[in-house]
């Protein structure tokens, strides 16, 4: 029986030192980045301490092509169909010639072979595989893809050009974290897969290996976009971070170096701000 009935009842589950709301140093650093890096990049960033809601938004109206970030909403739609009984994790899907991506692993070279949904979602989120994406996308409708935005609290997740901002994309991770789109089991299933992502660059490079990071990264060299987004599970201080970068550089090697350096720097600064705050 809490005598303070107008206060957040969940506050009892946290030590007050873990309820971080003052993130001004990080805000100053992140807000300065678009001007500092304007000669070579456009940047959209969202950061939020999940147990307090303290947040930082950089360029909220800058929408960027999502590249492989689009694989997460597809996985969520497929898992919702599993919950509703339209599919199961054991449902098999036949590989067609049109599904096969040139960069896909040998396991997907056998056209006509059937793969179950659980395996395909693993390939989708752990390995960011394009063939798995195409196979799973065939199990959805345009209406279902459009509806994911409304389901997470937006008019639409992607704009009319298929682009998205870091802040809007972050809502996908929030609804998984609080399990209000998928149930507890399936929300945890997707977050666990993303924790096992084989990609260790970008934001992951700025976080100690001992700290879990459930994330989805994306990169499209043809349009020069590079993104990473997820939840960093600092004990009792989980935070969400999303960084999307559109490079203006024509030299691919220079772009790769600059993106990797900036992503790691942003992530390292954010981690230090939260993990080391007294």
C-alpha positions in Angstrom: 0.0 0.0 0.0 1.9 3.0 -1.3 0.8 6.1 0.6 2.0 8.3 -2.4 -0.7 7.2 -4.8 0.1 9.9 -7.4 3.7 8.8 -7.9 5.1 6.2 -10.3 4.8 2.9 -8.5 7.8 1.5 -10.5 10.1 3.9 -8.7 10.5 1.3 -5.9 12.3 -1.0 -8.3 15.2 1.3 -8.9 17.9 2.9 -6.8 17.5 6.6 -7.1 21.1 6.9 -8.4 20.0 4.8 -11.4 17.1 7.2 -12.3 19.2 9.4 -14.5 17.6 12.5 -15.9 20.5 15.0 -16.2 22.2 14.2 -19.5 23.2 17.8 -20.4 26.8 17.0 -21.3 25.8 14.3 -23.7 23.1 16.6 -25.1 25.6 19.4 -25.8 27.9 16.9 -27.5 25.3 15.3 -29.7 23.5 18.5 -30.7 26.8 20.0 -32.0 27.5 17.1 -34.3 25.4 18.1 -37.4 27.2 21.4 -37.6 30.6 19.9 -36.8 30.3 17.2 -39.4 28.2 19.1 -42.0 31.0 19.0 -44.7 30.6 15.3 -45.1 27.4 14.1 -43.4 23.8 14.5 -42.5 23.0 13.0 -39.1 19.9 12.0 -37.3 20.2 10.8 -33.7 17.9 9.7 -30.9 18.9 8.8 -27.3 16.7 7.9 -24.4 17.3 6.7 -20.8 14.5 4.1 -20.7 13.7 4.1 -17.0 13.3 7.9 -16.8 12.5 9.1 -20.3 15.3 11.6 -20.4 16.1 12.0 -24.1 18.0 13.8 -26.8 16.8 14.3 -30.3 19.1 15.5 -33.1 17.5 16.4 -36.5 14.1 14.8 -35.8 12.8 15.9 -39.2 15.7 14.4 -41.1 14.5 11.2 -42.7 17.1 8.8 -44.1 16.8 5.6 -46.2 16.7 2.8 -43.6 18.5 0.1 -45.6 18.6 -3.1 -43.4 16.9 -1.3 -40.5 13.7 -2.3 -42.4 14.2 -5.9 -41.4 13.2 -5.3 -37.8 9.6 -4.1 -38.5 9.2 -7.1 -40.9 10.3 -9.5 -38.1 7.8 -7.9 -35.8 5.0 -8.3 -38.3 5.9 -11.9 -38.8 5.9 -12.5 -35.1 2.5 -10.8 -34.7 1.2 -13.3 -37.3 2.6 -16.1 -35.2 0.8 -14.8 -32.2 -2.5 -14.6 -34.1 -2.0 -18.1 -35.4 -1.7 -17.1 -39.1 1.9 -18.6 -39.0 4.0 -20.6 -36.6 7.7 -20.7 -36.1 7.6 -24.2 -37.7 5.8 -22.9 -40.8 8.0 -23.6 -43.9 8.5 -21.3 -46.8 9.9 -22.4 -50.1 12.9 -20.6 -51.6 12.4 -19.2 -55.1 15.0 -18.0 -57.6 13.7 -14.4 -57.1 14.4 -14.6 -53.4 18.1 -15.4 -53.7 20.5 -12.4 -53.0 24.0 -12.6 -54.5 25.5 -12.0 -51.1 23.5 -14.7 -49.3 25.3 -17.7 -47.7 25.4 -21.1 -49.4 22.5 -22.4 -47.3 20.2 -20.3 -49.5 21.5 -21.5 -52.9 19.2 -24.5 -53.2 16.1 -23.1 -54.9 13.0 -25.1 -54.0 14.2 -26.0 -50.5 11.9 -25.1 -47.6 13.0 -23.2 -44.5 11.0 -22.7 -41.3 10.0 -19.2 -40.0 12.2 -19.5 -36.9 15.3 -20.1 -39.0 14.5 -17.3 -41.4 14.0 -14.7 -38.6 17.3 -15.8 -37.1 19.0 -15.2 -40.5 17.2 -11.9 -40.8 18.2 -10.4 -37.5 21.4 -12.1 -36.6 23.0 -12.1 -40.0 20.9 -9.3 -41.7 20.3 -11.7 -44.7 18.5 -10.3 -47.7 17.3 -13.6 -49.0 15.5 -14.3 -45.6 14.0 -10.8 -45.9 12.5 -11.5 -49.3 11.1 -14.9 -48.2 9.5 -13.4 -45.1 8.2 -10.3 -46.9 6.2 -12.6 -49.2 4.2 -13.7 -46.2 3.0 -10.1 -45.5 0.7 -7.6 -47.3 1.3 -3.9 -48.0 -1.4 -3.1 -45.5 0.4 -5.0 -42.8 3.6 -3.3 -43.5 1.9 0.1 -43.5 0.1 -0.7 -40.2 3.2 -1.2 -38.2 3.7 2.5 -37.8 0.3 3.0 -36.3 0.8 0.0 -34.0 3.9 1.7 -32.5 2.2 5.1 -32.1 3.0 6.8 -35.4 0.8 7.8 -38.4 3.4 6.0 -40.4 6.9 4.6 -39.6 8.4 5.4 -43.0 7.5 8.5 -45.0 6.2 8.4 -48.6 9.7 7.9 -49.9 10.4 5.0 -47.6 12.6 7.0 -45.3 12.6 7.3 -41.5 14.2 9.4 -38.7 16.3 8.0 -35.9 13.6 9.1 -33.4 10.7 7.4 -35.2 12.7 4.2 -35.8 13.5 4.0 -32.0 9.9 3.4 -31.3 10.3 -0.1 -32.5 12.8 -0.8 -29.8 10.6 0.8 -27.2 7.6 -1.3 -27.9 9.8 -4.4 -27.8 11.3 -3.3 -24.5 7.9 -2.8 -22.9 6.2 -5.7 -24.8 3.1 -3.8 -25.8 3.0 -4.8 -29.5 4.2 -8.4 -29.2 3.8 -10.5 -26.0 6.6 -11.0 -23.5 7.9 -14.2 -25.1 8.1 -12.9 -28.6 9.4 -9.5 -27.7 12.3 -11.1 -25.8 12.8 -13.6 -28.6 13.5 -10.8 -31.1 15.6 -8.7 -28.7 17.7 -11.8 -27.9 18.3 -12.5 -31.6 19.5 -8.9 -32.1 21.8 -9.2 -29.1 23.5 -12.0 -31.0 24.0 -9.9 -34.1 27.2 -10.9 -36.0 28.0 -7.2 -36.7 30.3 -5.7 -34.2 31.1 -2.3 -35.8 29.3 1.0 -35.6 27.7 1.6 -32.2 28.7 -1.8 -30.9 32.3 -0.8 -31.2 31.8 1.8 -28.4 30.3 -0.6 -25.9 32.2 -3.1 -23.7 31.7 -6.7 -24.8 30.3 -7.5 -21.4 27.3 -5.2 -21.8 24.4 -6.7 -23.9 23.4 -4.6 -26.9 20.3 -5.6 -28.8 20.5 -3.8 -32.1 19.8 -3.6 -35.8 22.3 -2.1 -38.2 21.9 -1.1 -41.8 24.1 0.1 -44.6 23.4 0.8 -48.3 26.5 1.9 -50.1 24.6 2.8 -53.3 22.9 5.7 -51.5 25.6 6.2 -48.9 23.5 5.6 -45.7 24.8 3.9 -42.6 22.7 3.3 -39.5 22.6 1.5 -36.2 19.9 1.4 -33.5 19.2 -0.6 -30.3 19.1 -0.9 -26.6 22.2 -0.9 -24.4 21.6 -2.9 -21.2 23.7 -1.1 -18.7 22.6 -2.7 -15.4 19.6 -0.8 -14.0 20.3 2.0 -16.5 19.1 0.7 -19.9 19.2 3.2 -22.7 18.1 3.4 -26.3 20.3 4.9 -29.0 19.8 5.3 -32.8 22.2 7.0 -35.2 21.6 7.4 -38.9 24.2 9.0 -41.2 23.9 10.0 -44.8 27.4 10.6 -46.2 28.0 13.2 -48.9 31.5 11.8 -49.7 32.2 10.0 -53.0 35.2 8.1 -51.8 33.8 4.9 -50.2 36.9 4.2 -48.2 36.9 7.6 -46.7 33.2 7.3 -45.9 33.7 3.9 -44.3 36.4 5.2 -42.0 34.6 8.4 -41.0 31.3 6.6 -40.3 33.0 3.9 -38.2 34.9 6.5 -36.2 31.9 8.7 -35.6 29.6 5.9 -34.6 32.1 4.5 -32.2 32.7 7.9 -30.7 29.0 8.6 -30.2 28.4 5.3 -28.7 31.4 5.5 -26.4 30.4 8.9 -25.2 26.8 7.8 -24.5 28.0 4.7 -22.6 30.4 6.6 -20.5 27.8 9.2 -19.6 25.3 6.6 -18.4 27.5 3.9 -16.9 29.9 6.1 -15.1 27.4 8.7 -13.7 27.4 8.7 -9.9 
